[in-house]
Amino acid sequence: MKELPSDSHPSTTLGVIALHSLATGLTQAVYFAVALMMPLLARKRFDANDWQTVLLTATMPALMVLSIFWGDFLRRVRLRSYLAVHWALVAIPLASAGFAQDFWTLLICYAVACIGVSGWSPVAGELLKGFYGDAKRGRAFGIINTAMFVSWTCVTLGIGYALDVDENAYAIFLPLAGGAYGAGILILRRLVLTTGLQTRRALELKEPFRMRRIVEPVLHMKKILKTDRLFARYEIAFMTYGFGWMICSALLPVLATDKFHMDYTDFAQSTQAVYPLCMLAMTYPMGRIMDRIGPAKMSCLSFGWLTLYPVALLVAKTIFGVGVATVFYGTAMAGVHIGWMLGPVAFAKTNERVGQYVAVHATLVGLRGVVAQGLGMLIYKITGQFGWPLGVAAATFAAASYQMWTLGQRLKREA
């Protein structure tokens, strides 16, 4: 199959952006709304303890280590086939979780879905690179995410209200979430066909299975980080930030239930609805800023602002105070989210390398997820106070901001 130049893109039409936005809302918005309510559901409906809660919150980031294998798989199959496999490993177990009657069944279904979700980042990066040119990608990403955050907010509030009315409502909304995810994947498969992206994409020759193929993606990740030193520094800064983010993520359900005694609606409104609304307000402006200053400076500013989140959580006395803390979190994470997705896309030199770079990026998320959430809970258990782990989180955000600032200066000198 003949490969076209990497800067060859279809005309960016409103139709492509609209369908891409709809698909992202049906897949990512629905999934993350469900996933972020899972810890509270586990604690209140299935009586999960602190360590079981950490096990649940750590499952998704920890299994992101599999992204590097998804990235290798993406290089060797058609995009439409890849999306079909991804659908099967997310939508089916997500729907099956609706039949769970105990914590461990819920965890197993959720873990299988997370294995599938770890394959989203590589293909999402390639779709962004393939659908939109460099000059428009940040703004297109902002529009798509605006639609996603609206969907996320609505689904989150709906889940919170439904669970307050009946804690067994999860048996209804989890199968619905699986169906929505499948519909979103069908739209993406259609877009890949109608935009001609599939025909512009080079496929590697199929190879017979060898044992080396199991470790080859890991070796390839090491090679990318060794040869692209600027990208490696970008990843180190994101790893530093990620430790703080994981600590806050692990402690939030415990704070919500043990300190503030929130019900499902309180939790949805003060955290999981405020968060996407702030992202909604800031994503498009952040996308325009990203197009001007690049991912390193964008991430530097966002990490610095994010240091206010754990501090605000620590001093919060009421549920309203948690909502204020979430405003700091959501506005900062709008920039982090753009830097997270578009940073690897910018560092990759060709379309075919985007999936590899995003897979490396997502895999390193998994490595910090294995360690950081347990570390945060361990500090809390040893000290018996939220201040110590939240203080560590604030320090890592500040350190990551400084690392991105030095990288931005390096990129500016080399431009």
PyMOL commands that set and color helices and strands:
alter all, ss='L'
color gray80, all
select helices_A, chain A and resi 14-45+50-74+79-99+103-117+120-131+134-165+167-194+198-200+212-227+229-259+264-306+308-315+319-347+351-383+387-414
alter helices_A, ss='H'
color red, helices_A
deselect
rebuild
show_as cartoon
